[in-house]
Amino acid sequence: MRTAIYICTNERYTVLGKILLDSLLVNGGVPEDVDIIWFQDGWEKPVDNPRVQYRVSRQSNMPNPSVFPDAFFKGMSLKVYALHELWSEYDRILYLDVDMVIVKPITELL
C-alpha cells in the first residue's frame, strides 16, 4: 500500500510550510516508505530536502467564478487539485494544513 502526506502553499504561506515540514521531519516519525509531497503554487522549491517531493501548480492563474474571496478560492482549489493528482498514485493520502506543528509521531494517522 502506498501512502502520501501532502501540504499546499503559495508564496504567502511558505514560512508556515517550512515550519510544518521541519516539525514533521523531526517529530513526526514518518516511515521511509511514506512520500511527503509539497504542492506549491507557481514558485521555486522553498527548501532542498531529498525526503520531500515538490510539485508546482498554476492554480493562482485560474479565474475565480465563485462568491468567495480569491485567496480562499485559490487555496481550496489547490488542495482539491493536489488530491486529484495524487488519487491514482496512492492508496492512502493524508493532507496536513500548514497552520499546524507536529509534536509527536503521526503513525496513528497513517
C-alpha positions as CSV (number, residue, x, y, z in Angstrom):
1,M,0.0,0.0,0.0
2,R,1.4,3.4,-1.0
3,T,0.9,6.3,1.3
4,A,1.4,10.1,0.8
5,I,1.4,13.1,3.1
6,Y,0.8,16.3,1.3
7,I,0.8,20.0,2.0
8,C,-0.1,23.0,-0.2
9,T,1.2,26.5,-0.1
10,N,1.5,29.7,-2.1
11,E,4.2,32.4,-1.5
12,R,2.2,33.8,1.4
13,Y,2.4,30.6,3.4
14,T,6.0,29.4,2.6
15,V,7.2,30.1,6.1
16,L,4.4,28.1,7.7
17,G,5.1,25.3,5.2
18,K,8.7,25.2,6.3
19,I,7.8,25.1,10.0
20,L,5.3,22.3,9.4
21,L,7.8,20.4,7.3
22,D,10.6,20.7,9.9
23,S,8.2,19.6,12.7
24,L,7.0,16.7,10.6
25,L,10.6,15.5,9.8
26,V,11.8,15.9,13.3
27,N,8.8,14.8,15.4
28,G,6.5,13.0,13.0
29,G,8.2,9.6,12.9
30,V,7.2,9.3,9.2
31,P,8.2,5.9,7.8
32,E,10.6,5.9,4.9
33,D,8.1,4.3,2.6
34,V,5.7,7.2,3.0
35,D,6.0,10.0,0.4
36,I,6.0,13.6,1.6
37,I,4.8,15.9,-1.2
38,W,4.7,19.7,-1.1
39,F,2.4,21.3,-3.7
40,Q,3.4,24.9,-4.4
41,D,1.6,27.5,-6.4
42,G,3.9,28.8,-9.1
43,W,7.2,29.4,-7.5
44,E,10.6,27.6,-6.8
45,K,11.3,25.0,-4.2
46,P,11.2,26.6,-0.8
47,V,13.7,24.1,0.7
48,D,16.0,21.5,-0.7
49,N,15.3,18.2,1.0
50,P,15.7,14.8,-0.6
51,R,12.8,13.4,1.6
52,V,10.3,15.8,0.0
53,Q,8.9,15.8,-3.5
54,Y,7.9,19.2,-4.9
55,R,5.2,19.7,-7.4
56,V,4.3,23.0,-9.0
57,S,0.8,24.1,-9.8
58,R,-0.6,27.2,-11.5
59,Q,-3.8,27.5,-9.6
60,S,-3.3,31.2,-9.0
61,N,-3.8,31.8,-12.7
62,M,-7.3,30.4,-12.6
63,P,-10.3,32.7,-12.8
64,N,-12.4,32.8,-9.7
65,P,-16.0,32.0,-10.7
66,S,-17.2,31.8,-7.0
67,V,-18.5,34.3,-4.5
68,F,-15.5,33.5,-2.2
69,P,-12.5,35.8,-2.0
70,D,-9.6,34.9,-4.4
71,A,-7.3,33.8,-1.6
72,F,-9.8,31.3,-0.2
73,F,-10.9,30.0,-3.6
74,K,-7.4,29.6,-5.0
75,G,-6.2,27.9,-1.8
76,M,-9.0,25.5,-1.8
77,S,-8.7,24.7,-5.5
78,L,-5.0,23.9,-5.0
79,K,-5.9,21.4,-2.3
80,V,-8.5,19.7,-4.5
81,Y,-6.2,19.8,-7.5
82,A,-3.4,18.1,-5.4
83,L,-5.8,15.4,-4.1
84,H,-7.0,14.7,-7.6
85,E,-3.4,14.4,-8.9
86,L,-2.4,12.0,-6.1
87,W,-5.6,9.9,-6.2
88,S,-4.4,7.4,-8.8
89,E,-0.9,7.1,-7.4
90,Y,-1.6,6.3,-3.7
91,D,-3.8,4.1,-1.6
92,R,-3.8,6.4,1.4
93,I,-3.4,10.2,1.3
94,L,-3.1,12.5,4.3
95,Y,-3.4,16.3,3.9
96,L,-1.7,18.5,6.6
97,D,-2.7,22.1,6.7
98,V,0.3,24.5,7.2
99,D,-1.1,26.1,10.3
100,M,-0.1,23.2,12.5
101,V,3.1,21.9,14.1
102,I,3.7,18.2,14.6
103,V,4.8,17.4,18.2
104,K,4.6,13.6,18.3
105,P,4.7,10.7,15.8
106,I,1.8,10.7,13.4
107,T,1.8,7.0,12.7
108,E,-1.7,6.6,14.1
109,L,-3.0,8.8,11.2
110,L,-1.2,6.7,8.6
